[in-house]
Amino acid sequence: MTGLKLFILSLVFLSELTALAALGYWGFHVPKGMPLKLVLGIGTPLVVAVIWGLFLAPRAVFPVDLPKNAA
């Protein structure tokens, strides 16, 4: 694996982790009660990660064909 490819894959991985962290941050900062904050703060990143793993990951169990070019 070339150094550039490893660098790009590392950036992609870090962006995925950042997105999950942002969803958790959002969930814990909803201006409602503590039970809803816990459900959203933990549940939202978990649900998104499961959906990504099942449908959109490179080795997804149920791969979805995405359009290559929208134009």
Secondary structure as GFF3:
##gff-version 3
##sequence-region A 1 71
A	DSSP	alpha_helix	3	28	.	.	.	ID=ss1
A	DSSP	alpha_helix	34	51	.	.	.	ID=ss2
A	DSSP	pi_helix	52	56	.	.	.	ID=ss3
###
